[in-house]
Every structure is written in structure tokens, then in C-alpha cells.
Amino acid sequence: MTRTQIYLSDEEIALLDRERARTGATRSELIRRAIRSVYGGANDSQLPSSIGIVADGSFDAEMIDEELAAIFEERYKRWHG
């Protein structure tokens, strides 16, 4: 990622801050989203709606929690001996 400095009017800052309060996104993220929206690039519609294990309904919340706990435990052991 490249750092870029821009000048914005008070009105533009107010618009960003209003959207930031609504969404929790940073000003920088809101500007990146606006650029992608207007000029193209990755957007939310191109992101997968599911990672697969949920999409087919074969896993319920308890099974997913157990699977994630097992993954976490395995990685914790690998990282911490």
C-alpha cells in the first residue's frame, strides 16, 4: 500500500466523518471504497459470500465453533511449542 496525502474541504471531511460514525470504517477505508466504486477494482460484490462450510448447510454453529477451536489449538501448539 502506498501512502498518499490529499486535501479535503470541511464539507468532505464532515461527509467522511458521518459515514465513519455510521459504519465504523476509517476515513482511509471510506476513500478507498469510493475510489473502487467509481473507478473499478475489487468490491464487495466480488467477494465470496461464504467460505464454503456454511454455504451448503452441512455445518451448524456448534460444529463450526468446534472446528475453529481445533484449528486454533493446533496453531497455538505450533507457535508456542
C-alpha positions in Angstrom: 0.0 0.0 0.0 1.3 3.5 -0.8 0.7 6.5 1.4 -1.0 9.4 -0.4 -1.8 12.8 1.0 -4.8 14.7 -0.2 -6.6 17.9 0.8 -10.3 17.8 1.6 -12.8 20.5 2.3 -14.5 20.8 5.6 -17.7 19.5 3.9 -15.9 16.5 2.6 -14.4 15.7 6.0 -17.9 16.1 7.5 -19.3 13.6 5.0 -16.5 11.1 5.7 -16.9 11.5 9.5 -20.7 11.0 9.2 -20.1 7.8 7.2 -17.4 6.7 9.6 -19.7 7.1 12.6 -22.4 5.0 10.7 -20.1 2.2 9.5 -17.1 2.2 11.8 -14.8 2.3 8.8 -11.8 4.7 8.9 -11.6 7.7 6.6 -8.9 6.0 4.6 -11.0 2.9 4.1 -14.0 5.0 3.0 -11.8 6.8 0.5 -10.5 3.5 -0.9 -14.1 2.2 -1.2 -15.2 5.3 -3.0 -12.2 5.0 -5.4 -13.0 1.4 -6.1 -16.7 2.2 -6.6 -16.1 4.9 -9.1 -13.0 3.7 -10.9 -13.4 -0.1 -10.6 -11.4 -2.7 -8.8 -12.3 -5.2 -6.1 -15.7 -4.5 -4.4 -18.0 -6.3 -2.0 -19.9 -8.0 -4.9 -16.7 -9.8 -6.0 -16.1 -11.2 -2.5 -17.3 -14.7 -1.8 -20.5 -14.8 0.3 -19.3 -17.8 2.2 -16.2 -19.8 2.8 -18.0 -23.0 1.8 -18.5 -24.9 5.0 -21.6 -22.7 5.8 -23.0 -22.4 2.3 -24.3 -26.0 2.0 -25.8 -26.1 5.4 -23.9 -29.2 6.5 -22.3 -27.4 9.5 -24.2 -25.8 12.3 -22.8 -23.2 14.6 -21.6 -25.7 17.3 -19.8 -27.7 14.7 -18.1 -24.6 13.3 -17.1 -23.5 16.8 -15.5 -26.9 17.4 -13.7 -26.8 14.1 -12.3 -23.3 14.8 -11.3 -24.3 18.3 -9.4 -27.3 16.9 -7.6 -25.1 14.3 -6.7 -22.6 17.0 -5.4 -25.3 19.3 -3.2 -26.8 16.6 -1.8 -23.4 15.6 -1.2 -22.4 19.2 0.8 -25.6 19.8 2.8 -24.9 16.6 3.6 -21.3 17.6 4.2 -21.9 21.3 5.8 -25.3 21.3 
